[in-house]
């Protein structure tokens, strides 16, 4: 039987990338805890939408707003393409511009929620890839998708991936303390997972050149991450125990960032 206390704690969360990997693990966890999840993905989701395009982003946001009656307690931008994807421009379109549009488009709905919180899924490659940054990140943060998509093929999938995730983390850091987020009582944070056993990682492991690099990457705790553990970190940032977290980037990578950047704070 559902008690009034349980009902009071139940939250409505919009989640992009809900059909596989970390997103699927998070959906399972949230629904296990009796929260309502409105999933967005290319398939097997409540709302079918492609965040690579402006029309797809509109479809995603409008669909969530209809399904939630315009009120959300949480938003998670989890959808993403991996570095092995054959179209670097699409990587940037989904990983940065799709995530940014999802967060921004649903921010007004969070303003009406209970203890509202949003989480963006970045990556430890944002800090550990020597090729991340430069003009692509600048174009992303300037909101210039045409320029970002133009630059992406020139640096390839690996650096388009890491740069898009770096831009997303910087977006969170820059906007979370502002009037539209913290000023409106909405917490915005990010997680930076390391190599996690998802279909996206498996595609990288199967890649003829990326596979060896992924297997050789140092992870102090040993082995690859489990999607459920990343989901637990996201659930923490969504919940009341993270009530004083704002603009944080939580590394959940088995210690790789600490090993390779011990003095970077």
N, C-alpha and C positions, 0 to 999 in steps of 0.2 A: 504494500500500500504506500502511496506517495504522501508524505507528511507535509504540513504547511511549511516546516523549516526547510525541507528539501526543495520544495517549489520556490521558496524565496531565494535560494542559492542558485537555482538553475539559470544558466546564461545562454544567450544566443550568440554564436560565433560564426562569422563568415570566413571561409578558408579556401584560398586558391591552391591548386595543385593537390586536391583532396583524394585523387584516385590512386596514387601510388607513392611509394617511398616514404619520406618523412611525413608528407601530408596525410597519407593513408593511416600511418601509425598515430598521428595526432588526432585524426577523426575518431579512430577506434578508442583512444584514451578518453577523449572528451565525452563521447557518447556513453562509454562505460560509466562515467561519472554523472550521467543523466543530463548533460548539457545538450542543447540543440545545435547542430552544425549545418550550415548552408554551404555545401561544397560546390566549387567551381573547377571545371577541368575540361579537357577535350573529349572525355568519355566517362561513363559511369559516375556521373555527378548530378546534383540537383539542377545545376545550370551549366549548359554546354557552351563554352566560349573560348576563343583563342586570344590570349592576351598579347599576341604578337602584333595585332592590328588595332587601330583606333576604334573600328566598329566592334571588334571583339571585346574591347575594354568597356565600351558603352553597354554592350549586351550583358557583361558580367555585373557591372555596377547596378544597372537598372533591374536586372533579375534579382539580385540580392535585396535591393530596396523593396521590391514588390513582395518577396518572400518573407521579409522581416517586418513588414508594415512600417519601414523607415526607422526602426530602432534596433541597435546592436549593442552588445556588451563587449564584444571582442572582434578583432579582425586580424587575420594572419595572411601575409603575402608570402606564400611558399612555392608557388609555381616557378619552374625554372628549366632552362636547357643547359646541358653539360658542355664541357669544352670540346668534346668529340663531335658535336653537331656539325653538319656539313655546311651550314650557313651562319657565319659569324655575325652578320647583321641581325639575324633572327635571335641569336643569343642575347644581344644587347636589347633588342626590342622587348623580349619577354622578361629577362632578368632585372632590367632597370626600369624601362618605361612602363611595362605592364604592371610591375609591382608598385611603382610610384602612383600610377593612375588608380589602382585598386585601393591603396591606402587613402589617397586624397579624395577619391570619389565617395568613399564610405565614411569619411571623417564626420560629416554632419550627422549621420545616423548614430555614431558613437556618442555624440554630445547628449543624446537622450537616454543613453544606457546607464546601467548600474556599475559603478567603479570601472569605467570603460578603459580598455587597454588594447594596443595594437602591437604586433610583432612582425618585423621583416626578417626573412631568412637570407642572410649574407653567406659568407664562407671564409674559412681561414686562408684561402688562397688570396683573399683581398690584401693581406699583409705579407704573406710568405712568397708570393710570386714576384720575382724581380721585374717582370714585364708589365705589372699592373700600374696604372696611372696614366699620366700624360694627357694628350689631347682628347682621348676618348672619354676619360673621366670628366674633363672640363666641359665637353659637349653635353654629356649626360646631365650634369648638375646645372647647366644653363638651360636645360629643357629643349635642346636642339637635337631632335631625333634624326632629322635629315642628315646632319653632319656626323652624328654618332654612327649611323648606319653606313655612311660613306667611308668612315675611317676603319670600321671593324674588319673588312676583308683584308686590309693591308697588314694588320697585326695578327690575324689568324684566330682560330677558335679558342686556343688556350688562354691567350692574353685578353681576348674579348670577354671571356668568362670571368677571369680574375678582376679585370677592370670594371666590369658591370657590377660585380659584387662589392668592390671597393667604393664605387659611386653610391651604391645603395646604403652601405654603412655610413658614409659621410652624410648622405641625405638625412638619415635618422639622427645623427649627432647634431646636424645643423638646425633641424626643424623641431625636434622634440621639446626643447625648452621654450619655444615660441608661444605666442598668444593663441594660435589656432589649435595647439596640442595641449601642452601643460597648462597654458592660460585658460583653456576651456575644461580643465579637469581630466584630460585624456592622456594616459601614459603611452609613450611610444618608445620601444626598445628594439634591439636586434639580437639574433643569435648568429654565431659564426661556426657552423659545424666543420669538422674535419672529414676525412674520407669515411663515408658511411655506406654500409651495405644496402644499396638501393638499386633498382634497375638502371638509374642514371650512372652510378659508379660501375656497375657491371659492364655497361657499354664502354666505359673508359678502360676497364681492365681487358676487354676484348679487342681494343684498338691496337693495331700493329706497332705503333710508336709510343702512345701514351701509357699503355699497359705496364711496361717495365718501370717507367718513372713513378707510377702510382704505387706499385708494389714495393719500390725501394724507398718510399718516403718515410722518414722516421716518425714513429708514434710511440712515445715513452711507455704508455700503458699497454702497448702491444695489440696488434690486430686492428681491424677496422671497427668503426662505430656501429652501433645497433640503432635503427630508426626510432625504436621506442625510447631510447635514452635522449635523443634529440627532442623527441616529442615531450618528454618530461620537463626538459629545460624550457621549452616554449610554454607549456602549461603553467609552469612556475611564473614566468613573466606575465602571463595573462591574469594570474590570480592575485588575491589580496596579500599574500606573503611578499609579493614584489611591489607593494604599494608605494615604496620610496625610490623605486628604480625609474629613472627618466634619462633617455639618451644613452643607455648602456649598450655595449656590444659584448655579449656573453660568449666566450669561446668554449665550445664543447667539442674538443678535438683530440682528446687523449694526451694532451700536454705538448703537442707539436709547436704551437705558437710560443709557449714558455721556453721550450728547448732552444728554438732557433732565434728568438728575440727576447732574451731574458731581461734586458734593461729597458725595453720599450714600454713606456706607460703613458 
